[in-house]
């Protein structure tokens, strides 16, 4: 289930958004101030943030800039909400790092469409769309993983890990990043937990000859790749 953090001080609007998101199958956390929002993000990284511009104290704009400046939250998908429709505000919002921008009043259908669109672009592992990499297919809706007609058995964490890898191929992910994006927690889980699940995932992928797709990048983390060239480099550094 995709987790959305709604940062909105007007409780009626926060409630309306929450009900509609929950109805659409999202998990929702609400924060009424920038401090509360920061606290929520420090705990568990959400899949997406719906961020109101006008908040008491620190503005949504300042909060978005702070998140974009921090390594852990740089890629956090953000949709701005604002009552201001001036072009300069829109530009300022997008400059601050917002992925999209909605002017109040907006329809909840439009908000849901924008959320799906931003997730598709920035966090495809949060959606139920089937993915395929080099013949290996994963269907989040049926939780089925297969290659050439051979079904694989994966535990829930290995499934999420593989889903994240398959939607973010060819990039190196640190253990801390994997904890954030797959476990949703980088504080209370030890980094070696990642190694345990990587090992299990490799074992699960071995029967279809896909264990090789998970590379260990020494001193950095892991990469999911189909590239033969990258594989030979990783063999040298393993
Ligand atoms: Ca407000």
Boltz pocket constraint, residues with backbone or C-beta under 6 A from the ligand:
constraints:
  - pocket:
      binder: B
      contacts: [[A, 8], [A, 9], [A, 10], [A, 52], [A, 53], [A, 54], [A, 55]]
      max_distance: 6.0
